[in-house]
Amino acid sequence: MSRETYRMPDLLLFAAALLLVSLGLVMVFSASSVMAMAETGDPFHYLKRQLVGVVVGMIGMLVIMQIDYRIYQRFAILGVAIAYILLITVLAVGTDISGSRRWINLGIINLQPSELAKLALVNFVAAYAASHPQEMKSFWRGVVPPLLVTAGFFGLIILEPDFGTAVSMAGTAIVMLFACGARFVHLFLLALMAIPLFGAIIWLEPYRMERILSFLDPWADPMNTGWNIIQSLLAIGSGGLFGLGLGSSRQKFFYLPEQHTDFIFAILGEELGFLGSIITLLLFFLLAWRGFRIALRAPDLFGCFMAVGVTSMIILQAVLNIGVVSGILPVTGVTLPFISYGSSSMVVTLASVGVLLNISKHCR
C-alpha cells in the first residue's frame, strides 16, 4: 500500500463544509418553521426531513472519503447512462409539484435525478479529458464528445422544466473544458451559439420572459412578477449590519415565497445581517480555495479535473443563487448548496465533498 494512502484529508475543506451544513440546518428551521406549522402543525417538519439528508450525506461523505477517487474513472459512461435513465424516468413518473417534474418520491426522501446528473457529468468530463489530454485542443475530438453528453442532460432537465439547474450544469461543463485544455476560441464560439438557444428557451415560456422583465424592473409589477425579488431585497436590507436576530425574520411570515429553498439567503441576511452574510460568503470562498488548491496539487489529470469540476459545480450554484437573491441575476430557481432545504442536493453535495477530500489525501 502506498504511503499517500495515509495522508490526512484537507481539514479546512472539511471544516468549511461542516460549518455550512450546520448553518444550513439552523436556517432551514428558522425559515420554514412558520410555514411548516401552518401546513402540518409541526414547526420541525422540514428540519426533520433535512436532517435525514444531512445524516445520509455525512455518512456518504465519510465513506466516499475512504474510496480511491481513481475508481470513478472506470464507471464514467455507466454513471452517465444511469443519470439519463433517471432523468427520463422522472419525466414519466415523477412527482408533479407546481407544474414541474423534478423529483421521484422514494418515501423518506424525494430523489432529484438532476442532482445526480451533475455529478455524473463532472465525472464523465474529467474521465474523458484525462484519457484524451492531447485531443482537448481539437474541437471535434476534444470538445464535442463532452458537449454532446452535456446537451443531452441540458435538454432533459429543461423538459422538467428546471432552467436554473440546466444553466448551472452547462456552466460547470464549460469551466471544466477550459481547465482541461480546450481552446478559448472554441468555448467563446460555443457561448455565442448558445445565446440564441437560451433566448428561444426563454421566449417560448411566458414565465421565463416575465422573470427577465421583472429582473430589469421589479417595480413595474410589484404585486406580481416583481414580488419575489422585492421581498428578497426588503429582507436583506432590513437585516442591517447585525440582523434582526436568529428566528426574528418578518419576511418568512408568508411575504417571501420559497423562503426555505431558493430564497433562504435572504432570510439569512435578514436575521444575521451583513455580518452573517459575509461569513457565509467567506465559507464558500474557503471551500473554493481549498477545492482549487486540491486540483492544482492532485497527482494525476483525472484528480485535477475532478476537483475542478466538483468545486465549480458547488461554487457556480452558490453564485447563481446569491446573485438571484440579491437582484444581480434573474430568478432561476437554483438552491444554495449546503444551506437550502433539499435532501437530494444535500446528499450529492456532501458526496462530492467526499470525493474532494479523498483527492486531497493523495495530493503532492
Buried (B, 14 or more C-beta within 10 A) or exposed (E): EEEEEEEEBBEBBBBBBBBBBEBBBBBBBBBBBBBBEEEEEEBBBBBEBBBBBBEBBBBBBEEBBEEEBBEBBEBBBEBBEBBBEBBEBBBEEBEEEEEBBBBBEEEEBBBBBBBBBBBBBBBBBBBBBBEBEEBBEBBEEBBEBBBEBBBBBBEBBBBBBBBBBBBBBBBBBBBBBBBBBBBEEBBEEBEEEBEEEBEEBBEEBEEBEBBBBBBEEBEEBBEEBBBBBBBBBBBBEBBEEEBBEBEEBBBBEEBBBBBBBBBBBBBBBBBBBBBBBEEBEEBBBBBBBBBBBBBEBBEBBBBBBBBBBBBBBBBBBBBBBBBBBBBEBBBBBBBBBBBBBBBBBBBBBBBBBBBBBBBBBBBE
